Amino acid sequence: QRRLQIERGWRGQAPSVARELNSTGKFVHRMKVDQKENLVMTTRHYGGLSVADYNTDRVLWTTVSR
């Protein structure tokens, strides 16, 4: 069932779902969601990378730009 939902989504035949994630912070440059691992990877305009748990919205680890 889940696999079919994902396939329909990639074809543009399923509704999208908007969700607010507070752990991503401000000044987001790019985001990538890994649905298999339930992770959100975020890079920022000023540098740095963070990885958060999609389900709990908690940062797992982050790097800081110098």
PDB file of N, CA, C and O in Angstrom:
ATOM      1  N   GLN A   1       0.831  -1.193   0.000  1.00  0.00           N
ATOM      2  CA  GLN A   1       0.000   0.000   0.000  1.00  0.00           C
ATOM      3  C   GLN A   1       0.874   1.254   0.000  1.00  0.00           C
ATOM      4  O   GLN A   1       0.682   2.143  -0.830  1.00  0.00           O
ATOM      5  N   ARG A   2       1.837   1.331   0.931  1.00  0.00           N
ATOM      6  CA  ARG A   2       2.703   2.508   1.034  1.00  0.00           C
ATOM      7  C   ARG A   2       3.511   2.704  -0.247  1.00  0.00           C
ATOM      8  O   ARG A   2       3.667   3.828  -0.724  1.00  0.00           O
ATOM      9  N   ARG A   3       4.018   1.616  -0.792  1.00  0.00           N
ATOM     10  CA  ARG A   3       4.806   1.698  -2.022  1.00  0.00           C
ATOM     11  C   ARG A   3       3.978   2.276  -3.164  1.00  0.00           C
ATOM     12  O   ARG A   3       4.476   3.084  -3.948  1.00  0.00           O
ATOM     13  N   LEU A   4       2.720   1.864  -3.261  1.00  0.00           N
ATOM     14  CA  LEU A   4       1.845   2.389  -4.310  1.00  0.00           C
ATOM     15  C   LEU A   4       1.561   3.871  -4.104  1.00  0.00           C
ATOM     16  O   LEU A   4       1.476   4.624  -5.075  1.00  0.00           O
ATOM     17  N   GLN A   5       1.412   4.299  -2.848  1.00  0.00           N
ATOM     18  CA  GLN A   5       1.205   5.719  -2.565  1.00  0.00           C
ATOM     19  C   GLN A   5       2.408   6.534  -3.013  1.00  0.00           C
ATOM     20  O   GLN A   5       2.252   7.602  -3.606  1.00  0.00           O
ATOM     21  N   ILE A   6       3.596   6.039  -2.732  1.00  0.00           N
ATOM     22  CA  ILE A   6       4.812   6.747  -3.127  1.00  0.00           C
ATOM     23  C   ILE A   6       4.924   6.810  -4.646  1.00  0.00           C
ATOM     24  O   ILE A   6       5.256   7.856  -5.204  1.00  0.00           O
ATOM     25  N   GLU A   7       4.648   5.699  -5.313  1.00  0.00           N
ATOM     26  CA  GLU A   7       4.705   5.676  -6.779  1.00  0.00           C
ATOM     27  C   GLU A   7       3.729   6.680  -7.381  1.00  0.00           C
ATOM     28  O   GLU A   7       4.084   7.408  -8.308  1.00  0.00           O
ATOM     29  N   ARG A   8       2.500   6.728  -6.863  1.00  0.00           N
ATOM     30  CA  ARG A   8       1.512   7.694  -7.355  1.00  0.00           C
ATOM     31  C   ARG A   8       1.977   9.126  -7.098  1.00  0.00           C
ATOM     32  O   ARG A   8       1.774  10.015  -7.926  1.00  0.00           O
ATOM     33  N   GLY A   9       2.597   9.333  -5.949  1.00  0.00           N
ATOM     34  CA  GLY A   9       3.103  10.661  -5.617  1.00  0.00           C
ATOM     35  C   GLY A   9       4.168  11.132  -6.591  1.00  0.00           C
ATOM     36  O   GLY A   9       4.151  12.285  -7.022  1.00  0.00           O
ATOM     37  N   TRP A  10       5.098  10.248  -6.942  1.00  0.00           N
ATOM     38  CA  TRP A  10       6.150  10.607  -7.882  1.00  0.00           C
ATOM     39  C   TRP A  10       5.587  10.884  -9.274  1.00  0.00           C
ATOM     40  O   TRP A  10       6.155  11.676 -10.026  1.00  0.00           O
ATOM     41  N   ARG A  11       4.482  10.241  -9.619  1.00  0.00           N
ATOM     42  CA  ARG A  11       3.847  10.497 -10.917  1.00  0.00           C
ATOM     43  C   ARG A  11       2.956  11.732 -10.886  1.00  0.00           C
ATOM     44  O   ARG A  11       2.415  12.136 -11.915  1.00  0.00           O
ATOM     45  N   GLY A  12       2.801  12.331  -9.711  1.00  0.00           N
ATOM     46  CA  GLY A  12       1.952  13.512  -9.592  1.00  0.00           C
ATOM     47  C   GLY A  12       0.480  13.170  -9.488  1.00  0.00           C
ATOM     48  O   GLY A  12      -0.369  14.020  -9.755  1.00  0.00           O
ATOM     49  N   GLN A  13       0.159  11.946  -9.107  1.00  0.00           N
ATOM     50  CA  GLN A  13      -1.227  11.501  -9.036  1.00  0.00           C
ATOM     51  C   GLN A  13      -1.712  11.314  -7.602  1.00  0.00           C
ATOM     52  O   GLN A  13      -2.741  10.678  -7.373  1.00  0.00           O
ATOM     53  N   ALA A  14      -0.985  11.859  -6.646  1.00  0.00           N
ATOM     54  CA  ALA A  14      -1.384  11.750  -5.239  1.00  0.00           C
ATOM     55  C   ALA A  14      -1.285  13.132  -4.602  1.00  0.00           C
ATOM     56  O   ALA A  14      -0.479  13.958  -5.032  1.00  0.00           O
ATOM     57  N   PRO A  15      -2.089  13.385  -3.590  1.00  0.00           N
ATOM     58  CA  PRO A  15      -2.030  14.701  -2.946  1.00  0.00           C
ATOM     59  C   PRO A  15      -0.718  14.878  -2.183  1.00  0.00           C
ATOM     60  O   PRO A  15      -0.186  13.927  -1.611  1.00  0.00           O
ATOM     61  N   SER A  16      -0.211  16.104  -2.185  1.00  0.00           N
ATOM     62  CA  SER A  16       0.984  16.393  -1.393  1.00  0.00           C
ATOM     63  C   SER A  16       0.552  16.827   0.000  1.00  0.00           C
ATOM     64  O   SER A  16      -0.581  17.264   0.201  1.00  0.00           O
ATOM     65  N   VAL A  17       1.452  16.705   0.945  1.00  0.00           N
ATOM     66  CA  VAL A  17       1.157  17.055   2.329  1.00  0.00           C
ATOM     67  C   VAL A  17       2.203  18.054   2.804  1.00  0.00           C
ATOM     68  O   VAL A  17       3.402  17.775   2.780  1.00  0.00           O
ATOM     69  N   ALA A  18       1.737  19.211   3.233  1.00  0.00           N
ATOM     70  CA  ALA A  18       2.651  20.217   3.782  1.00  0.00           C
ATOM     71  C   ALA A  18       2.804  19.978   5.273  1.00  0.00           C
ATOM     72  O   ALA A  18       1.836  19.676   5.970  1.00  0.00           O
ATOM     73  N   ARG A  19       4.038  20.117   5.754  1.00  0.00           N
ATOM     74  CA  ARG A  19       4.299  19.923   7.171  1.00  0.00           C
ATOM     75  C   ARG A  19       5.359  20.923   7.603  1.00  0.00           C
ATOM     76  O   ARG A  19       6.350  21.133   6.904  1.00  0.00           O
ATOM     77  N   GLU A  20       5.145  21.530   8.746  1.00  0.00           N
ATOM     78  CA  GLU A  20       6.114  22.480   9.280  1.00  0.00           C
ATOM     79  C   GLU A  20       7.080  21.747  10.200  1.00  0.00           C
ATOM     80  O   GLU A  20       6.672  21.025  11.110  1.00  0.00           O
ATOM     81  N   LEU A  21       8.370  21.948   9.943  1.00  0.00           N
ATOM     82  CA  LEU A  21       9.409  21.354  10.779  1.00  0.00           C
ATOM     83  C   LEU A  21      10.202  22.487  11.413  1.00  0.00           C
ATOM     84  O   LEU A  21      10.842  23.267  10.707  1.00  0.00           O
ATOM     85  N   ASN A  22      10.166  22.585  12.717  1.00  0.00           N
ATOM     86  CA  ASN A  22      10.869  23.655  13.416  1.00  0.00           C
ATOM     87  C   ASN A  22      12.356  23.382  13.559  1.00  0.00           C
ATOM     88  O   ASN A  22      13.144  24.318  13.699  1.00  0.00           O
ATOM     89  N   SER A  23      12.749  22.127  13.526  1.00  0.00           N
ATOM     90  CA  SER A  23      14.156  21.778  13.733  1.00  0.00           C
ATOM     91  C   SER A  23      15.050  22.237  12.589  1.00  0.00           C
ATOM     92  O   SER A  23      16.269  22.298  12.752  1.00  0.00           O
ATOM     93  N   THR A  24      14.471  22.559  11.439  1.00  0.00           N
ATOM     94  CA  THR A  24      15.287  22.969  10.299  1.00  0.00           C
ATOM     95  C   THR A  24      15.894  24.347  10.493  1.00  0.00           C
ATOM     96  O   THR A  24      16.890  24.672   9.846  1.00  0.00           O
ATOM     97  N   GLY A  25      15.328  25.159  11.360  1.00  0.00           N
ATOM     98  CA  GLY A  25      15.885  26.475  11.640  1.00  0.00           C
ATOM     99  C   GLY A  25      15.587  27.489  10.548  1.00  0.00           C
ATOM    100  O   GLY A  25      14.736  27.274   9.685  1.00  0.00           O
ATOM    101  N   LYS A  26      16.317  28.608  10.609  1.00  0.00           N
ATOM    102  CA  LYS A  26      16.120  29.699   9.646  1.00  0.00           C
ATOM    103  C   LYS A  26      17.194  29.649   8.563  1.00  0.00           C
ATOM    104  O   LYS A  26      18.174  28.911   8.665  1.00  0.00           O
ATOM    105  N   PHE A  27      16.985  30.441   7.542  1.00  0.00           N
ATOM    106  CA  PHE A  27      17.950  30.616   6.450  1.00  0.00           C
ATOM    107  C   PHE A  27      18.270  29.305   5.742  1.00  0.00           C
ATOM    108  O   PHE A  27      19.429  29.022   5.439  1.00  0.00           O
ATOM    109  N   VAL A  28      17.245  28.514   5.482  1.00  0.00           N
ATOM    110  CA  VAL A  28      17.418  27.219   4.814  1.00  0.00           C
ATOM    111  C   VAL A  28      17.759  27.441   3.349  1.00  0.00           C
ATOM    112  O   VAL A  28      17.100  28.216   2.655  1.00  0.00           O
ATOM    113  N   HIS A  29      18.795  26.753   2.890  1.00  0.00           N
ATOM    114  CA  HIS A  29      19.196  26.811   1.483  1.00  0.00           C
ATOM    115  C   HIS A  29      18.531  25.681   0.704  1.00  0.00           C
ATOM    116  O   HIS A  29      17.892  25.915  -0.321  1.00  0.00           O
ATOM    117  N   ARG A  30      18.686  24.462   1.195  1.00  0.00           N
ATOM    118  CA  ARG A  30      18.070  23.295   0.555  1.00  0.00           C
ATOM    119  C   ARG A  30      17.652  22.286   1.612  1.00  0.00           C
ATOM    120  O   ARG A  30      18.220  22.212   2.702  1.00  0.00           O
ATOM    121  N   MET A  31      16.630  21.507   1.247  1.00  0.00           N
ATOM    122  CA  MET A  31      16.172  20.413   2.109  1.00  0.00           C
ATOM    123  C   MET A  31      16.026  19.159   1.264  1.00  0.00           C
ATOM    124  O   MET A  31      15.630  19.218   0.100  1.00  0.00           O
ATOM    125  N   LYS A  32      16.345  18.044   1.858  1.00  0.00           N
ATOM    126  CA  LYS A  32      16.157  16.746   1.213  1.00  0.00           C
ATOM    127  C   LYS A  32      15.532  15.813   2.234  1.00  0.00           C
ATOM    128  O   LYS A  32      16.029  15.686   3.353  1.00  0.00           O
ATOM    129  N   VAL A  33      14.447  15.164   1.855  1.00  0.00           N
ATOM    130  CA  VAL A  33      13.762  14.231   2.750  1.00  0.00           C
ATOM    131  C   VAL A  33      14.065  12.812   2.290  1.00  0.00           C
ATOM    132  O   VAL A  33      13.857  12.464   1.128  1.00  0.00           O
ATOM    133  N   ASP A  34      14.555  12.006   3.211  1.00  0.00           N
ATOM    134  CA  ASP A  34      14.786  10.586   2.960  1.00  0.00           C
ATOM    135  C   ASP A  34      13.612   9.836   3.588  1.00  0.00           C
ATOM    136  O   ASP A  34      13.593   9.597   4.795  1.00  0.00           O
ATOM    137  N   GLN A  35      12.637   9.468   2.758  1.00  0.00           N
ATOM    138  CA  GLN A  35      11.422   8.829   3.265  1.00  0.00           C
ATOM    139  C   GLN A  35      11.692   7.440   3.819  1.00  0.00           C
ATOM    140  O   GLN A  35      11.000   6.993   4.734  1.00  0.00           O
ATOM    141  N   LYS A  36      12.678   6.762   3.283  1.00  0.00           N
ATOM    142  CA  LYS A  36      12.990   5.412   3.749  1.00  0.00           C
ATOM    143  C   LYS A  36      13.542   5.441   5.174  1.00  0.00           C
ATOM    144  O   LYS A  36      13.172   4.611   6.005  1.00  0.00           O
ATOM    145  N   GLU A  37      14.428   6.400   5.452  1.00  0.00           N
ATOM    146  CA  GLU A  37      15.052   6.501   6.773  1.00  0.00           C
ATOM    147  C   GLU A  37      14.353   7.512   7.683  1.00  0.00           C
ATOM    148  O   GLU A  37      14.719   7.645   8.850  1.00  0.00           O
ATOM    149  N   ASN A  38      13.351   8.225   7.163  1.00  0.00           N
ATOM    150  CA  ASN A  38      12.628   9.262   7.914  1.00  0.00           C
ATOM    151  C   ASN A  38      13.566  10.347   8.432  1.00  0.00           C
ATOM    152  O   ASN A  38      13.514  10.726   9.602  1.00  0.00           O
ATOM    153  N   LEU A  39      14.429  10.844   7.533  1.00  0.00           N
ATOM    154  CA  LEU A  39      15.375  11.895   7.873  1.00  0.00           C
ATOM    155  C   LEU A  39      15.137  13.122   7.008  1.00  0.00           C
ATOM    156  O   LEU A  39      14.668  13.018   5.874  1.00  0.00           O
ATOM    157  N   VAL A  40      15.468  14.290   7.557  1.00  0.00           N
ATOM    158  CA  VAL A  40      15.431  15.542   6.809  1.00  0.00           C
ATOM    159  C   VAL A  40      16.829  16.143   6.879  1.00  0.00           C
ATOM    160  O   VAL A  40      17.324  16.450   7.963  1.00  0.00           O
ATOM    161  N   MET A  41      17.465  16.311   5.720  1.00  0.00           N
ATOM    162  CA  MET A  41      18.796  16.907   5.653  1.00  0.00           C
ATOM    163  C   MET A  41      18.650  18.338   5.156  1.00  0.00           C
ATOM    164  O   MET A  41      17.987  18.585   4.149  1.00  0.00           O
ATOM    165  N   THR A  42      19.262  19.272   5.856  1.00  0.00           N
ATOM    166  CA  THR A  42      19.105  20.690   5.557  1.00  0.00           C
ATOM    167  C   THR A  42      20.461  21.366   5.465  1.00  0.00           C
ATOM    168  O   THR A  42      21.317  21.177   6.329  1.00  0.00           O
ATOM    169  N   THR A  43      20.656  22.165   4.400  1.00  0.00           N
ATOM    170  CA  THR A  43      21.825  23.044   4.335  1.00  0.00           C
ATOM    171  C   THR A  43      21.321  24.470   4.483  1.00  0.00           C
ATOM    172  O   THR A  43      20.168  24.773   4.177  1.00  0.00           O
ATOM    173  N   ARG A  44      22.214  25.349   4.962  1.00  0.00           N
ATOM    174  CA  ARG A  44      21.826  26.734   5.227  1.00  0.00           C
ATOM    175  C   ARG A  44      22.594  27.700   4.335  1.00  0.00           C
ATOM    176  O   ARG A  44      23.672  27.379   3.835  1.00  0.00           O
ATOM    177  N   HIS A  45      22.028  28.885   4.145  1.00  0.00           N
ATOM    178  CA  HIS A  45      22.664  29.917   3.325  1.00  0.00           C
ATOM    179  C   HIS A  45      24.036  30.288   3.865  1.00  0.00           C
ATOM    180  O   HIS A  45      24.951  30.532   3.078  1.00  0.00           O
ATOM    181  N   TYR A  46      24.207  30.338   5.167  1.00  0.00           N
ATOM    182  CA  TYR A  46      25.473  30.751   5.774  1.00  0.00           C
ATOM    183  C   TYR A  46      26.425  29.577   5.979  1.00  0.00           C
ATOM    184  O   TYR A  46      27.493  29.746   6.568  1.00  0.00           O
ATOM    185  N   GLY A  47      26.056  28.403   5.506  1.00  0.00           N
ATOM    186  CA  GLY A  47      26.886  27.212   5.659  1.00  0.00           C
ATOM    187  C   GLY A  47      26.352  26.309   6.745  1.00  0.00           C
ATOM    188  O   GLY A  47      25.543  26.728   7.573  1.00  0.00           O
ATOM    189  N   GLY A  48      26.799  25.089   6.743  1.00  0.00           N
ATOM    190  CA  GLY A  48      26.370  24.140   7.755  1.00  0.00           C
ATOM    191  C   GLY A  48      25.342  23.161   7.220  1.00  0.00           C
ATOM    192  O   GLY A  48      24.630  23.431   6.252  1.00  0.00           O
ATOM    193  N   LEU A  49      25.292  22.041   7.869  1.00  0.00           N
ATOM    194  CA  LEU A  49      24.400  20.948   7.491  1.00  0.00           C
ATOM    195  C   LEU A  49      23.801  20.372   8.759  1.00  0.00           C
ATOM    196  O   LEU A  49      24.493  20.221   9.766  1.00  0.00           O
ATOM    197  N   SER A  50      22.516  20.051   8.712  1.00  0.00           N
ATOM    198  CA  SER A  50      21.897  19.388   9.857  1.00  0.00           C
ATOM    199  C   SER A  50      21.042  18.231   9.366  1.00  0.00           C
ATOM    200  O   SER A  50      20.514  18.248   8.254  1.00  0.00           O
ATOM    201  N   VAL A  51      20.922  17.231  10.221  1.00  0.00           N
ATOM    202  CA  VAL A  51      20.087  16.068   9.936  1.00  0.00           C
ATOM    203  C   VAL A  51      19.106  15.924  11.089  1.00  0.00           C
ATOM    204  O   VAL A  51      19.502  15.880  12.254  1.00  0.00           O
ATOM    205  N   ALA A  52      17.818  15.850  10.754  1.00  0.00           N
ATOM    206  CA  ALA A  52      16.774  15.758  11.779  1.00  0.00           C
ATOM    207  C   ALA A  52      15.900  14.537  11.525  1.00  0.00           C
ATOM    208  O   ALA A  52      15.780  14.064  10.395  1.00  0.00           O
ATOM    209  N   ASP A  53      15.299  14.042  12.585  1.00  0.00           N
ATOM    210  CA  ASP A  53      14.337  12.952  12.502  1.00  0.00           C
ATOM    211  C   ASP A  53      13.004  13.538  12.041  1.00  0.00           C
ATOM    212  O   ASP A  53      12.472  14.447  12.677  1.00  0.00           O
ATOM    213  N   TYR A  54      12.470  13.025  10.947  1.00  0.00           N
ATOM    214  CA  TYR A  54      11.230  13.559  10.382  1.00  0.00           C
ATOM    215  C   TYR A  54      10.043  13.367  11.327  1.00  0.00           C
ATOM    216  O   TYR A  54       9.177  14.237  11.416  1.00  0.00           O
ATOM    217  N   ASN A  55       9.997  12.242  12.026  1.00  0.00           N
ATOM    218  CA  ASN A  55       8.847  11.934  12.880  1.00  0.00           C
ATOM    219  C   ASN A  55       8.818  12.753  14.162  1.00  0.00           C
ATOM    220  O   ASN A  55       7.751  13.187  14.595  1.00  0.00           O
ATOM    221  N   THR A  56       9.982  12.969  14.774  1.00  0.00           N
ATOM    222  CA  THR A  56      10.023  13.678  16.057  1.00  0.00           C
ATOM    223  C   THR A  56      10.394  15.147  15.913  1.00  0.00           C
ATOM    224  O   THR A  56      10.248  15.908  16.869  1.00  0.00           O
ATOM    225  N   ASP A  57      10.874  15.568  14.732  1.00  0.00           N
ATOM    226  CA  ASP A  57      11.309  16.945  14.476  1.00  0.00           C
ATOM    227  C   ASP A  57      12.447  17.348  15.420  1.00  0.00           C
ATOM    228  O   ASP A  57      12.500  18.485  15.891  1.00  0.00           O
ATOM    229  N   ARG A  58      13.354  16.407  15.691  1.00  0.00           N
ATOM    230  CA  ARG A  58      14.512  16.678  16.559  1.00  0.00           C
ATOM    231  C   ARG A  58      15.791  16.542  15.749  1.00  0.00           C
ATOM    232  O   ARG A  58      15.932  15.625  14.939  1.00  0.00           O
ATOM    233  N   VAL A  59      16.723  17.463  15.974  1.00  0.00           N
ATOM    234  CA  VAL A  59      18.011  17.425  15.290  1.00  0.00           C
ATOM    235  C   VAL A  59      18.826  16.254  15.832  1.00  0.00           C
ATOM    236  O   VAL A  59      18.984  16.103  17.044  1.00  0.00           O
ATOM    237  N   LEU A  60      19.340  15.428  14.923  1.00  0.00           N
ATOM    238  CA  LEU A  60      20.176  14.294  15.312  1.00  0.00           C
ATOM    239  C   LEU A  60      21.645  14.704  15.370  1.00  0.00           C
ATOM    240  O   LEU A  60      22.371  14.313  16.284  1.00  0.00           O
ATOM    241  N   TRP A  61      22.072  15.492  14.391  1.00  0.00           N
ATOM    242  CA  TRP A  61      23.425  16.048  14.409  1.00  0.00           C
ATOM    243  C   TRP A  61      23.496  17.237  13.460  1.00  0.00           C
ATOM    244  O   TRP A  61      22.647  17.410  12.586  1.00  0.00           O
ATOM    245  N   THR A  62      24.528  18.048  13.654  1.00  0.00           N
ATOM    246  CA  THR A  62      24.686  19.247  12.845  1.00  0.00           C
ATOM    247  C   THR A  62      26.158  19.617  12.734  1.00  0.00           C
ATOM    248  O   THR A  62      26.958  19.275  13.605  1.00  0.00           O
ATOM    249  N   THR A  63      26.513  20.318  11.659  1.00  0.00           N
ATOM    250  CA  THR A  63      27.844  20.897  11.517  1.00  0.00           C
ATOM    251  C   THR A  63      27.675  22.408  11.545  1.00  0.00           C
ATOM    252  O   THR A  63      26.599  22.932  11.257  1.00  0.00           O
ATOM    253  N   VAL A  64      28.740  23.092  11.891  1.00  0.00           N
ATOM    254  CA  VAL A  64      28.688  24.549  11.974  1.00  0.00           C
ATOM    255  C   VAL A  64      29.716  25.124  11.018  1.00  0.00           C
ATOM    256  O   VAL A  64      30.854  24.658  10.960  1.00  0.00           O
ATOM    257  N   SER A  65      29.312  26.132  10.273  1.00  0.00           N
ATOM    258  CA  SER A  65      30.224  26.825   9.375  1.00  0.00           C
ATOM    259  C   SER A  65      31.082  27.798  10.178  1.00  0.00           C
ATOM    260  O   SER A  65      30.597  28.422  11.122  1.00  0.00           O
ATOM    261  N   ARG A  66      32.352  27.928   9.808  1.00  0.00           N
ATOM    262  CA  ARG A  66      33.243  28.877  10.515  1.00  0.00           C
ATOM    263  C   ARG A  66      33.561  30.059   9.658  1.00  0.00           C
ATOM    264  O   ARG A  66      34.291  30.953  10.085  1.00  0.00           O
TER     265      ARG A  66
END
